[in-house]
């Protein structure tokens, strides 16, 4: 009788562990995706803007975020000189 209760207890614990592992596995791609509400800093004027509305430029294989097109142009001019 004690063996059956012990096995049932182990099965319940295993169920909850697997359920938590599956929830974490399913949520993993969302964590890797960039958050549009995350604040990013403009490298020119040092203003923080939400990633979703920031002006993006890919320069030299790296993505930069700017508060406006004018800051993006100033940054490119700084790199050129």
C-alpha positions, 0 to 999 in steps of 0.5 A: 500500500505504501508503495502505491502512495509513494509512486503516486507522489512521485508521479505528481511531482514529475507531472509538475516538474514537466509542466514547469519545464514545458512552460519555460521552453515555450516562453523561451523564444519570446524572451529572445525576441526584442521587446518593443517597449525596451528603452534604448539610448541614442548614441548621439544625444544620449536620449532614451527612446522605446525600441519600437519607435526608434529610428534604426540604422545598420552600420557595419553589421551592428544595429544602432537606435536613434531618436530621430533621422537627424541624429542618425545622419550626425552619427554617420557623419561622425563615423565618416570623419 
